[in-house]
Amino acid sequence: MPWTFTKPMNAQNTAEFVLEASGDGTRVSMTGQVTLMTRIFGFFVNMDKMIGKDFEAGLAAIKALAETEWS
């Protein structure tokens, strides 16, 4: 899945999401290419703080949709 970022700098990255059954729920993990620029950026910026809320909101929306569609 390609992602395009405009802030704090322009970047386009590809990420892969892996869904695994885990107890009563689903474990979601994400992997992607780590470049030198990504490493440097991650050293100075807390990525979880920067985009963590957006990921949580997206996962909550997916959960709500899945529970509505397949319940």
PQR file with spaces between the fields and no chain letter, atoms N, CA, C, O and H, PARSE charges and radii, in Angstrom:
ATOM       1  N    MET     1       0.839   -1.157    0.000 -0.4000 1.5000
ATOM       2  CA   MET     1       0.000    0.000    0.000 -0.0000 2.0000
ATOM       3  C    MET     1       0.897    1.237    0.000  0.5500 1.7000
ATOM       4  O    MET     1       1.660    1.424    0.948 -0.5500 1.4000
ATOM       5  N    PRO     2       0.837    2.077   -1.013 -0.5600 1.5000
ATOM       6  CA   PRO     2       1.671    3.287   -1.036  0.2800 2.0000
ATOM       7  C    PRO     2       1.073    4.393   -0.160  0.5500 1.7000
ATOM       8  O    PRO     2      -0.137    4.620   -0.160 -0.5500 1.4000
ATOM       9  N    TRP     3       1.923    5.052    0.562 -0.4000 1.5000
ATOM      10  CA   TRP     3       1.528    6.174    1.412 -0.0000 2.0000
ATOM      11  C    TRP     3       2.264    7.406    0.936  0.5500 1.7000
ATOM      12  O    TRP     3       3.456    7.342    0.635 -0.5500 1.4000
ATOM      13  H    TRP     3       2.906    4.867    0.562  0.4000 1.0000
ATOM      14  N    THR     4       1.570    8.523    0.864 -0.4000 1.5000
ATOM      15  CA   THR     4       2.191    9.778    0.489 -0.0000 2.0000
ATOM      16  C    THR     4       2.086   10.736    1.667  0.5500 1.7000
ATOM      17  O    THR     4       0.994   10.985    2.177 -0.5500 1.4000
ATOM      18  H    THR     4       0.602    8.575    1.108  0.4000 1.0000
ATOM      19  N    PHE     5       3.209   11.265    2.090 -0.4000 1.5000
ATOM      20  CA   PHE     5       3.257   12.219    3.191 -0.0000 2.0000
ATOM      21  C    PHE     5       3.637   13.586    2.632  0.5500 1.7000
ATOM      22  O    PHE     5       4.436   13.688    1.702 -0.5500 1.4000
ATOM      23  H    PHE     5       4.096   11.062    1.675  0.4000 1.0000
ATOM      24  N    THR     6       3.055   14.632    3.209 -0.4000 1.5000
ATOM      25  CA   THR     6       3.406   15.990    2.802 -0.0000 2.0000
ATOM      26  C    THR     6       4.026   16.779    3.947  0.5500 1.7000
ATOM      27  O    THR     6       4.692   17.789    3.719 -0.5500 1.4000
ATOM      28  H    THR     6       2.406   14.549    3.965  0.4000 1.0000
ATOM      29  N    LYS     7       3.810   16.322    5.178 -0.4000 1.5000
ATOM      30  CA   LYS     7       4.376   16.997    6.349 -0.0000 2.0000
ATOM      31  C    LYS     7       5.069   15.958    7.207  0.5500 1.7000
ATOM      32  O    LYS     7       4.565   14.837    7.267 -0.5500 1.4000
ATOM      33  H    LYS     7       3.269   15.502    5.363  0.4000 1.0000
ATOM      34  N    PRO     8       6.106   16.210    7.833 -0.5600 1.5000
ATOM      35  CA   PRO     8       6.887   17.440    7.821  0.2800 2.0000
ATOM      36  C    PRO     8       7.753   17.580    6.574  0.5500 1.7000
ATOM      37  O    PRO     8       8.376   18.621    6.366 -0.5500 1.4000
ATOM      38  N    MET     9       7.795   16.520    5.728 -0.4000 1.5000
ATOM      39  CA   MET     9       8.504   16.621    4.451 -0.0000 2.0000
ATOM      40  C    MET     9       7.820   15.692    3.462  0.5500 1.7000
ATOM      41  O    MET     9       7.120   14.761    3.859 -0.5500 1.4000
ATOM      42  H    MET     9       7.289   15.675    5.898  0.4000 1.0000
ATOM      43  N    ASN    10       8.021   15.941    2.180 -0.4000 1.5000
ATOM      44  CA   ASN    10       7.433   15.095    1.153 -0.0000 2.0000
ATOM      45  C    ASN    10       8.120   13.737    1.123  0.5500 1.7000
ATOM      46  O    ASN    10       9.348   13.646    1.124 -0.5500 1.4000
ATOM      47  H    ASN    10       8.590   16.697    1.857  0.4000 1.0000
ATOM      48  N    ALA    11       7.306   12.682    1.098 -0.4000 1.5000
ATOM      49  CA   ALA    11       7.846   11.324    1.026 -0.0000 2.0000
ATOM      50  C    ALA    11       6.755   10.380    0.538  0.5500 1.7000
ATOM      51  O    ALA    11       5.570   10.606    0.779 -0.5500 1.4000
ATOM      52  H    ALA    11       6.309   12.756    1.097  0.4000 1.0000
ATOM      53  N    GLN    12       7.161    9.341   -0.138 -0.4000 1.5000
ATOM      54  CA   GLN    12       6.234    8.293   -0.532 -0.0000 2.0000
ATOM      55  C    GLN    12       6.853    6.969   -0.107  0.5500 1.7000
ATOM      56  O    GLN    12       7.990    6.660   -0.466 -0.5500 1.4000
ATOM      57  H    GLN    12       8.124    9.158   -0.335  0.4000 1.0000
ATOM      58  N    ASN    13       6.100    6.195    0.655 -0.4000 1.5000
ATOM      59  CA   ASN    13       6.590    4.936    1.185 -0.0000 2.0000
ATOM      60  C    ASN    13       5.570    3.840    0.921  0.5500 1.7000
ATOM      61  O    ASN    13       4.381    4.108    0.747 -0.5500 1.4000
ATOM      62  H    ASN    13       5.177    6.446    0.946  0.4000 1.0000
ATOM      63  N    THR    14       6.041    2.625    0.895 -0.4000 1.5000
ATOM      64  CA   THR    14       5.164    1.472    0.753 -0.0000 2.0000
ATOM      65  C    THR    14       5.208    0.682    2.052  0.5500 1.7000
ATOM      66  O    THR    14       6.283    0.423    2.592 -0.5500 1.4000
ATOM      67  H    THR    14       7.007    2.407    1.037  0.4000 1.0000
ATOM      68  N    ALA    15       4.040    0.303    2.550 -0.4000 1.5000
ATOM      69  CA   ALA    15       3.958   -0.446    3.805 -0.0000 2.0000
ATOM      70  C    ALA    15       3.129   -1.709    3.584  0.5500 1.7000
ATOM      71  O    ALA    15       2.236   -1.749    2.738 -0.5500 1.4000
ATOM      72  H    ALA    15       3.166    0.514    2.111  0.4000 1.0000
ATOM      73  N    GLU    16       3.445   -2.723    4.359 -0.4000 1.5000
ATOM      74  CA   GLU    16       2.700   -3.983    4.321 -0.0000 2.0000
ATOM      75  C    GLU    16       2.100   -4.223    5.694  0.5500 1.7000
ATOM      76  O    GLU    16       2.795   -4.162    6.707 -0.5500 1.4000
ATOM      77  H    GLU    16       4.170   -2.690    5.047  0.4000 1.0000
ATOM      78  N    PHE    17       0.805   -4.495    5.717 -0.4000 1.5000
ATOM      79  CA   PHE    17       0.123   -4.795    6.973 -0.0000 2.0000
ATOM      80  C    PHE    17      -0.080   -6.301    7.073  0.5500 1.7000
ATOM      81  O    PHE    17      -0.493   -6.943    6.107 -0.5500 1.4000
ATOM      82  H    PHE    17       0.240   -4.544    4.893  0.4000 1.0000
ATOM      83  N    VAL    18       0.211   -6.861    8.241 -0.4000 1.5000
ATOM      84  CA   VAL    18       0.033   -8.289    8.493 -0.0000 2.0000
ATOM      85  C    VAL    18      -0.981   -8.430    9.623  0.5500 1.7000
ATOM      86  O    VAL    18      -0.816   -7.843   10.692 -0.5500 1.4000
ATOM      87  H    VAL    18       0.546   -6.339    9.025  0.4000 1.0000
ATOM      88  N    LEU    19      -2.032   -9.214    9.379 -0.4000 1.5000
ATOM      89  CA   LEU    19      -3.071   -9.452   10.371 -0.0000 2.0000
ATOM      90  C    LEU    19      -2.963  -10.884   10.852  0.5500 1.7000
ATOM      91  O    LEU    19      -2.940  -11.816   10.049 -0.5500 1.4000
ATOM      92  H    LEU    19      -2.166   -9.691    8.510  0.4000 1.0000
ATOM      93  N    GLU    20      -2.896  -11.061   12.181 -0.4000 1.5000
ATOM      94  CA   GLU    20      -2.779  -12.395   12.776 -0.0000 2.0000
ATOM      95  C    GLU    20      -3.801  -12.546   13.895  0.5500 1.7000
ATOM      96  O    GLU    20      -3.971  -11.645   14.716 -0.5500 1.4000
ATOM      97  H    GLU    20      -2.915  -10.304   12.834  0.4000 1.0000
ATOM      98  N    ALA    21      -4.489  -13.704   13.921 -0.4000 1.5000
ATOM      99  CA   ALA    21      -5.408  -13.980   15.022 -0.0000 2.0000
ATOM     100  C    ALA    21      -4.605  -14.038   16.314  0.5500 1.7000
ATOM     101  O    ALA    21      -3.520  -14.616   16.364 -0.5500 1.4000
ATOM     102  H    ALA    21      -4.350  -14.435   13.253  0.4000 1.0000
ATOM     103  N    SER    22      -5.163  -13.422   17.368 -0.4000 1.5000
ATOM     104  CA   SER    22      -4.470  -13.391   18.658 -0.0000 2.0000
ATOM     105  C    SER    22      -5.518  -13.361   19.767  0.5500 1.7000
ATOM     106  O    SER    22      -6.101  -12.314   20.049 -0.5500 1.4000
ATOM     107  H    SER    22      -6.045  -12.952   17.327  0.4000 1.0000
ATOM     108  N    GLY    23      -5.752  -14.500   20.385 -0.4000 1.5000
ATOM     109  CA   GLY    23      -6.756  -14.561   21.448 -0.0000 2.0000
ATOM     110  C    GLY    23      -8.125  -14.199   20.915  0.5500 1.7000
ATOM     111  O    GLY    23      -8.620  -14.813   19.970 -0.5500 1.4000
ATOM     112  H    GLY    23      -5.279  -15.351   20.156  0.4000 1.0000
ATOM     113  N    ASP    24      -8.740  -13.185   21.537 -0.4000 1.5000
ATOM     114  CA   ASP    24     -10.070  -12.730   21.124 -0.0000 2.0000
ATOM     115  C    ASP    24     -10.019  -11.690   20.009  0.5500 1.7000
ATOM     116  O    ASP    24     -11.063  -11.268   19.514 -0.5500 1.4000
ATOM     117  H    ASP    24      -8.338  -12.687   22.305  0.4000 1.0000
ATOM     118  N    GLY    25      -8.835  -11.278   19.613 -0.4000 1.5000
ATOM     119  CA   GLY    25      -8.727  -10.199   18.644 -0.0000 2.0000
ATOM     120  C    GLY    25      -7.786  -10.516   17.511  0.5500 1.7000
ATOM     121  O    GLY    25      -7.530  -11.677   17.189 -0.5500 1.4000
ATOM     122  H    GLY    25      -7.986  -11.622   20.015  0.4000 1.0000
ATOM     123  N    THR    26      -7.282   -9.470   16.919 -0.4000 1.5000
ATOM     124  CA   THR    26      -6.366   -9.569   15.790 -0.0000 2.0000
ATOM     125  C    THR    26      -5.160   -8.687   16.050  0.5500 1.7000
ATOM     126  O    THR    26      -5.297   -7.524   16.430 -0.5500 1.4000
ATOM     127  H    THR    26      -7.490   -8.527   17.180  0.4000 1.0000
ATOM     128  N    ARG    27      -3.995   -9.238   15.845 -0.4000 1.5000
ATOM     129  CA   ARG    27      -2.757   -8.469   15.988 -0.0000 2.0000
ATOM     130  C    ARG    27      -2.424   -7.881   14.620  0.5500 1.7000
ATOM     131  O    ARG    27      -2.391   -8.599   13.620 -0.5500 1.4000
ATOM     132  H    ARG    27      -3.884  -10.183   15.537  0.4000 1.0000
ATOM     133  N    VAL    28      -2.178   -6.580   14.582 -0.4000 1.5000
ATOM     134  CA   VAL    28      -1.850   -5.889   13.338 -0.0000 2.0000
ATOM     135  C    VAL    28      -0.412   -5.405   13.435  0.5500 1.7000
ATOM     136  O    VAL    28      -0.046   -4.709   14.382 -0.5500 1.4000
ATOM     137  H    VAL    28      -2.205   -5.998   15.394  0.4000 1.0000
ATOM     138  N    SER    29       0.397   -5.778   12.455 -0.4000 1.5000
ATOM     139  CA   SER    29       1.762   -5.256   12.413 -0.0000 2.0000
ATOM     140  C    SER    29       2.006   -4.651   11.041  0.5500 1.7000
ATOM     141  O    SER    29       1.367   -5.024   10.057 -0.5500 1.4000
ATOM     142  H    SER    29       0.099   -6.344   11.686  0.4000 1.0000
ATOM     143  N    MET    30       2.931   -3.724   10.993 -0.4000 1.5000
ATOM     144  CA   MET    30       3.224   -3.014    9.757 -0.0000 2.0000
ATOM     145  C    MET    30       4.721   -3.030    9.524  0.5500 1.7000
ATOM     146  O    MET    30       5.504   -2.809   10.447 -0.5500 1.4000
ATOM     147  H    MET    30       3.450   -3.421   11.793  0.4000 1.0000
ATOM     148  N    THR    31       5.110   -3.289    8.306 -0.4000 1.5000
ATOM     149  CA   THR    31       6.524   -3.238    7.945 -0.0000 2.0000
ATOM     150  C    THR    31       6.672   -2.376    6.695  0.5500 1.7000
ATOM     151  O    THR    31       5.726   -2.199    5.927 -0.5500 1.4000
ATOM     152  H    THR    31       4.474   -3.469    7.556  0.4000 1.0000
ATOM     153  N    GLY    32       7.844   -1.861    6.514 -0.4000 1.5000
ATOM     154  CA   GLY    32       8.124   -1.049    5.340 -0.0000 2.0000
ATOM     155  C    GLY    32       9.615   -0.834    5.198  0.5500 1.7000
ATOM     156  O    GLY    32      10.399   -1.219    6.065 -0.5500 1.4000
ATOM     157  H    GLY    32       8.612   -2.005    7.138  0.4000 1.0000
ATOM     158  N    GLN    33       9.993   -0.222    4.107 -0.4000 1.5000
ATOM     159  CA   GLN    33      11.403    0.019    3.830 -0.0000 2.0000
ATOM     160  C    GLN    33      11.940    1.095    4.768  0.5500 1.7000
ATOM     161  O    GLN    33      11.302    2.127    4.977 -0.5500 1.4000
ATOM     162  H    GLN    33       9.357    0.090    3.402  0.4000 1.0000
ATOM     163  N    VAL    34      13.099    0.844    5.320 -0.4000 1.5000
ATOM     164  CA   VAL    34      13.759    1.825    6.180 -0.0000 2.0000
ATOM     165  C    VAL    34      14.990    2.326    5.433  0.5500 1.7000
ATOM     166  O    VAL    34      15.931    1.576    5.174 -0.5500 1.4000
ATOM     167  H    VAL    34      13.617    0.006    5.151  0.4000 1.0000
ATOM     168  N    THR    35      14.960    3.602    5.097 -0.4000 1.5000
ATOM     169  CA   THR    35      16.078    4.217    4.383 -0.0000 2.0000
ATOM     170  C    THR    35      16.957    4.981    5.377  0.5500 1.7000
ATOM     171  O    THR    35      16.608    5.123    6.549 -0.5500 1.4000
ATOM     172  H    THR    35      14.195    4.211    5.307  0.4000 1.0000
ATOM     173  N    LEU    36      18.065    5.454    4.905 -0.4000 1.5000
ATOM     174  CA   LEU    36      18.949    6.260    5.752 -0.0000 2.0000
ATOM     175  C    LEU    36      18.208    7.496    6.246  0.5500 1.7000
ATOM     176  O    LEU    36      18.324    7.866    7.414 -0.5500 1.4000
ATOM     177  H    LEU    36      18.348    5.339    3.953  0.4000 1.0000
ATOM     178  N    MET    37      17.442    8.139    5.353 -0.4000 1.5000
ATOM     179  CA   MET    37      16.698    9.339    5.737 -0.0000 2.0000
ATOM     180  C    MET    37      15.650    9.003    6.796  0.5500 1.7000
ATOM     181  O    MET    37      15.435    9.789    7.719 -0.5500 1.4000
ATOM     182  H    MET    37      17.348    7.838    4.404  0.4000 1.0000
ATOM     183  N    THR    38      14.997    7.848    6.676 -0.4000 1.5000
ATOM     184  CA   THR    38      14.007    7.414    7.662 -0.0000 2.0000
ATOM     185  C    THR    38      14.661    7.215    9.025  0.5500 1.7000
ATOM     186  O    THR    38      14.112    7.623   10.048 -0.5500 1.4000
ATOM     187  H    THR    38      15.172    7.210    5.927  0.4000 1.0000
ATOM     188  N    ARG    39      15.820    6.596    9.034 -0.4000 1.5000
ATOM     189  CA   ARG    39      16.537    6.377   10.292 -0.0000 2.0000
ATOM     190  C    ARG    39      16.928    7.699   10.946  0.5500 1.7000
ATOM     191  O    ARG    39      16.752    7.878   12.151 -0.5500 1.4000
ATOM     192  H    ARG    39      16.266    6.264    8.203  0.4000 1.0000
ATOM     193  N    ILE    40      17.449    8.609   10.160 -0.4000 1.5000
ATOM     194  CA   ILE    40      17.852    9.913   10.693 -0.0000 2.0000
ATOM     195  C    ILE    40      16.639   10.657   11.232  0.5500 1.7000
ATOM     196  O    ILE    40      16.680   11.217   12.327 -0.5500 1.4000
ATOM     197  H    ILE    40      17.592    8.464    9.181  0.4000 1.0000
ATOM     198  N    PHE    41      15.558   10.660   10.456 -0.4000 1.5000
ATOM     199  CA   PHE    41      14.331   11.333   10.865 -0.0000 2.0000
ATOM     200  C    PHE    41      13.796   10.723   12.166  0.5500 1.7000
ATOM     201  O    PHE    41      13.413   11.451   13.082 -0.5500 1.4000
ATOM     202  H    PHE    41      15.524   10.204    9.566  0.4000 1.0000
ATOM     203  N    GLY    42      13.772    9.392   12.244 -0.4000 1.5000
ATOM     204  CA   GLY    42      13.278    8.695   13.418 -0.0000 2.0000
ATOM     205  C    GLY    42      14.118    8.933   14.658  0.5500 1.7000
ATOM     206  O    GLY    42      13.640    8.789   15.783 -0.5500 1.4000
ATOM     207  H    GLY    42      14.084    8.801   11.500  0.4000 1.0000
ATOM     208  N    PHE    43      15.353    9.292   14.448 -0.4000 1.5000
ATOM     209  CA   PHE    43      16.250    9.571   15.566 -0.0000 2.0000
ATOM     210  C    PHE    43      15.863   10.870   16.273  0.5500 1.7000
ATOM     211  O    PHE    43      16.041   11.008   17.484 -0.5500 1.4000
ATOM     212  H    PHE    43      15.742    9.409   13.534  0.4000 1.0000
ATOM     213  N    PHE    44      15.330   11.819   15.500 -0.4000 1.5000
ATOM     214  CA   PHE    44      14.992   13.132   16.032 -0.0000 2.0000
ATOM     215  C    PHE    44      13.507   13.330   16.313  0.5500 1.7000
ATOM     216  O    PHE    44      13.134   14.237   17.057 -0.5500 1.4000
ATOM     217  H    PHE    44      15.185   11.707   14.517  0.4000 1.0000
ATOM     218  N    VAL    45      12.659   12.492   15.725 -0.4000 1.5000
ATOM     219  CA   VAL    45      11.212   12.670   15.847 -0.0000 2.0000
ATOM     220  C    VAL    45      10.580   11.394   16.391  0.5500 1.7000
ATOM     221  O    VAL    45      10.889   10.301   15.917 -0.5500 1.4000
ATOM     222  H    VAL    45      12.962   11.756   15.121  0.4000 1.0000
ATOM     223  N    ASN    46       9.710   11.519   17.370 -0.4000 1.5000
ATOM     224  CA   ASN    46       8.983   10.381   17.911 -0.0000 2.0000
ATOM     225  C    ASN    46       7.811   10.090   16.966  0.5500 1.7000
ATOM     226  O    ASN    46       6.788   10.775   16.995 -0.5500 1.4000
ATOM     227  H    ASN    46       9.459   12.407   17.755  0.4000 1.0000
ATOM     228  N    MET    47       7.984    9.054   16.123 -0.4000 1.5000
ATOM     229  CA   MET    47       6.970    8.742   15.111 -0.0000 2.0000
ATOM     230  C    MET    47       5.645    8.335   15.749  0.5500 1.7000
ATOM     231  O    MET    47       4.582    8.677   15.230 -0.5500 1.4000
ATOM     232  H    MET    47       8.814    8.498   16.100  0.4000 1.0000
ATOM     233  N    ASP    48       5.691    7.610   16.864 -0.4000 1.5000
ATOM     234  CA   ASP    48       4.447    7.203   17.513 -0.0000 2.0000
ATOM     235  C    ASP    48       3.671    8.428   17.974  0.5500 1.7000
ATOM     236  O    ASP    48       2.448    8.483   17.841 -0.5500 1.4000
ATOM     237  H    ASP    48       6.554    7.332   17.285  0.4000 1.0000
ATOM     238  N    LYS    49       4.375    9.398   18.508 -0.4000 1.5000
ATOM     239  CA   LYS    49       3.723   10.625   18.955 -0.0000 2.0000
ATOM     240  C    LYS    49       3.163   11.410   17.765  0.5500 1.7000
ATOM     241  O    LYS    49       2.099   12.022   17.858 -0.5500 1.4000
ATOM     242  H    LYS    49       5.368    9.353   18.615  0.4000 1.0000
ATOM     243  N    MET    50       3.896   11.383   16.648 -0.4000 1.5000
ATOM     244  CA   MET    50       3.503   12.163   15.485 -0.0000 2.0000
ATOM     245  C    MET    50       2.295   11.563   14.753  0.5500 1.7000
ATOM     246  O    MET    50       1.384   12.299   14.375 -0.5500 1.4000
ATOM     247  H    MET    50       4.760   10.886   16.573  0.4000 1.0000
ATOM     248  N    ILE    51       2.272   10.244   14.549 -0.4000 1.5000
ATOM     249  CA   ILE    51       1.181    9.651   13.759 -0.0000 2.0000
ATOM     250  C    ILE    51       0.429    8.543   14.486  0.5500 1.7000
ATOM     251  O    ILE    51      -0.452    7.910   13.904 -0.5500 1.4000
ATOM     252  H    ILE    51       3.012    9.646   14.857  0.4000 1.0000
ATOM     253  N    GLY    52       0.764    8.303   15.742 -0.4000 1.5000
ATOM     254  CA   GLY    52       0.118    7.238   16.506 -0.0000 2.0000
ATOM     255  C    GLY    52      -1.391    7.389   16.603  0.5500 1.7000
ATOM     256  O    GLY    52      -2.120    6.407   16.466 -0.5500 1.4000
ATOM     257  H    GLY    52       1.480    8.817   16.215  0.4000 1.0000
ATOM     258  N    LYS    53      -1.876    8.620   16.839 -0.4000 1.5000
ATOM     259  CA   LYS    53      -3.319    8.858   16.943 -0.0000 2.0000
ATOM     260  C    LYS    53      -4.019    8.531   15.627  0.5500 1.7000
ATOM     261  O    LYS    53      -5.128    7.997   15.629 -0.5500 1.4000
ATOM     262  H    LYS    53      -1.283    9.418   16.950  0.4000 1.0000
ATOM     263  N    ASP    54      -3.379    8.849   14.510 -0.4000 1.5000
ATOM     264  CA   ASP    54      -3.979    8.544   13.203 -0.0000 2.0000
ATOM     265  C    ASP    54      -4.075    7.037   12.984  0.5500 1.7000
ATOM     266  O    ASP    54      -5.080    6.550   12.467 -0.5500 1.4000
ATOM     267  H    ASP    54      -2.478    9.283   14.508  0.4000 1.0000
ATOM     268  N    PHE    55      -3.041    6.297   13.373 -0.4000 1.5000
ATOM     269  CA   PHE    55      -3.080    4.833   13.248 -0.0000 2.0000
ATOM     270  C    PHE    55      -4.176    4.249   14.131  0.5500 1.7000
ATOM     271  O    PHE    55      -4.922    3.372   13.697 -0.5500 1.4000
ATOM     272  H    PHE    55      -2.224    6.693   13.793  0.4000 1.0000
ATOM     273  N    GLU    56      -4.276    4.733   15.378 -0.4000 1.5000
ATOM     274  CA   GLU    56      -5.304    4.237   16.292 -0.0000 2.0000
ATOM     275  C    GLU    56      -6.700    4.507   15.739  0.5500 1.7000
ATOM     276  O    GLU    56      -7.573    3.643   15.811 -0.5500 1.4000
ATOM     277  H    GLU    56      -3.669    5.446   15.731  0.4000 1.0000
ATOM     278  N    ALA    57      -6.914    5.700   15.187 -0.4000 1.5000
ATOM     279  CA   ALA    57      -8.223    6.032   14.608 -0.0000 2.0000
ATOM     280  C    ALA    57      -8.529    5.134   13.410  0.5500 1.7000
ATOM     281  O    ALA    57      -9.661    4.681   13.242 -0.5500 1.4000
ATOM     282  H    ALA    57      -6.205    6.402   15.129  0.4000 1.0000
ATOM     283  N    GLY    58      -7.526    4.882   12.588 -0.4000 1.5000
ATOM     284  CA   GLY    58      -7.714    4.002   11.426 -0.0000 2.0000
ATOM     285  C    GLY    58      -8.042    2.581   11.837  0.5500 1.7000
ATOM     286  O    GLY    58      -8.925    1.954   11.252 -0.5500 1.4000
ATOM     287  H    GLY    58      -6.607    5.250   12.725  0.4000 1.0000
ATOM     288  N    LEU    59      -7.339    2.063   12.842 -0.4000 1.5000
ATOM     289  CA   LEU    59      -7.615    0.711   13.326 -0.0000 2.0000
ATOM     290  C    LEU    59      -9.012    0.621   13.939  0.5500 1.7000
ATOM     291  O    LEU    59      -9.706   -0.378   13.755 -0.5500 1.4000
ATOM     292  H    LEU    59      -6.622    2.572   13.318  0.4000 1.0000
ATOM     293  N    ALA    60      -9.424    1.653   14.663 -0.4000 1.5000
ATOM     294  CA   ALA    60     -10.771    1.667   15.246 -0.0000 2.0000
ATOM     295  C    ALA    60     -11.833    1.673   14.147  0.5500 1.7000
ATOM     296  O    ALA    60     -12.864    1.012   14.277 -0.5500 1.4000
ATOM     297  H    ALA    60      -8.860    2.465   14.813  0.4000 1.0000
ATOM     298  N    ALA    61     -11.585    2.419   13.065 -0.4000 1.5000
ATOM     299  CA   ALA    61     -12.538    2.455   11.941 -0.0000 2.0000
ATOM     300  C    ALA    61     -12.622    1.097   11.256  0.5500 1.7000
ATOM     301  O    ALA    61     -13.712    0.654   10.896 -0.5500 1.4000
ATOM     302  H    ALA    61     -10.748    2.956   12.959  0.4000 1.0000
ATOM     303  N    ILE    62     -11.486    0.434   11.071 -0.4000 1.5000
ATOM     304  CA   ILE    62     -11.479   -0.899   10.462 -0.0000 2.0000
ATOM     305  C    ILE    62     -12.233   -1.883   11.350  0.5500 1.7000
ATOM     306  O    ILE    62     -13.009   -2.702   10.856 -0.5500 1.4000
ATOM     307  H    ILE    62     -10.600    0.794   11.364  0.4000 1.0000
ATOM     308  N    LYS    63     -12.006   -1.802   12.655 -0.4000 1.5000
ATOM     309  CA   LYS    63     -12.688   -2.693   13.601 -0.0000 2.0000
ATOM     310  C    LYS    63     -14.194   -2.488   13.538  0.5500 1.7000
ATOM     311  O    LYS    63     -14.952   -3.455   13.473 -0.5500 1.4000
ATOM     312  H    LYS    63     -11.376   -1.137   13.056  0.4000 1.0000
ATOM     313  N    ALA    64     -14.629   -1.239   13.557 -0.4000 1.5000
ATOM     314  CA   ALA    64     -16.066   -0.930   13.510 -0.0000 2.0000
ATOM     315  C    ALA    64     -16.685   -1.452   12.213  0.5500 1.7000
ATOM     316  O    ALA    64     -17.778   -2.018   12.230 -0.5500 1.4000
ATOM     317  H    ALA    64     -14.013   -0.453   13.610  0.4000 1.0000
ATOM     318  N    LEU    65     -15.997   -1.265   11.105 -0.4000 1.5000
ATOM     319  CA   LEU    65     -16.504   -1.737    9.813 -0.0000 2.0000
ATOM     320  C    LEU    65     -16.587   -3.250    9.790  0.5500 1.7000
ATOM     321  O    LEU    65     -17.593   -3.806    9.348 -0.5500 1.4000
ATOM     322  H    LEU    65     -15.109   -0.805   11.092  0.4000 1.0000
ATOM     323  N    ALA    66     -15.546   -3.926   10.259 -0.4000 1.5000
ATOM     324  CA   ALA    66     -15.528   -5.386   10.263 -0.0000 2.0000
ATOM     325  C    ALA    66     -16.636   -5.952   11.151  0.5500 1.7000
ATOM     326  O    ALA    66     -17.288   -6.931   10.788 -0.5500 1.4000
ATOM     327  H    ALA    66     -14.729   -3.474   10.618  0.4000 1.0000
ATOM     328  N    GLU    67     -16.843   -5.344   12.298 -0.4000 1.5000
ATOM     329  CA   GLU    67     -17.872   -5.834   13.207 -0.0000 2.0000
ATOM     330  C    GLU    67     -19.271   -5.577   12.662  0.5500 1.7000
ATOM     331  O    GLU    67     -20.187   -6.354   12.930 -0.5500 1.4000
ATOM     332  H    GLU    67     -16.314   -4.548   12.593  0.4000 1.0000
ATOM     333  N    THR    68     -19.449   -4.506   11.908 -0.4000 1.5000
ATOM     334  CA   THR    68     -20.745   -4.178   11.313 -0.0000 2.0000
ATOM     335  C    THR    68     -21.041   -5.087   10.128  0.5500 1.7000
ATOM     336  O    THR    68     -22.149   -5.608   10.003 -0.5500 1.4000
ATOM     337  H    THR    68     -18.704   -3.875   11.690  0.4000 1.0000
ATOM     338  N    GLU    69     -20.059   -5.277    9.262 -0.4000 1.5000
ATOM     339  CA   GLU    69     -20.251   -6.035    8.028 -0.0000 2.0000
ATOM     340  C    GLU    69     -20.374   -7.534    8.245  0.5500 1.7000
ATOM     341  O    GLU    69     -21.147   -8.192    7.549 -0.5500 1.4000
ATOM     342  H    GLU    69     -19.158   -4.854    9.364  0.4000 1.0000
ATOM     343  N    TRP    70     -19.625   -8.092    9.200 -0.4000 1.5000
ATOM     344  CA   TRP    70     -19.562   -9.540    9.318 -0.0000 2.0000
ATOM     345  C    TRP    70     -20.137  -10.090   10.621  0.5500 1.7000
ATOM     346  O    TRP    70     -19.932  -11.263   10.935 -0.5500 1.4000
ATOM     347  H    TRP    70     -18.997   -7.558    9.765  0.4000 1.0000
ATOM     348  N    SER    71     -20.846   -9.272   11.376 -0.4000 1.5000
ATOM     349  CA   SER    71     -21.414   -9.766   12.642 -0.0000 2.0000
ATOM     350  C    SER    71     -22.777  -10.381   12.409  0.5500 1.7000
ATOM     351  O    SER    71     -23.412  -10.851   13.353 -0.5500 1.4000
ATOM     352  H    SER    71     -21.012   -8.320   11.121  0.4000 1.0000
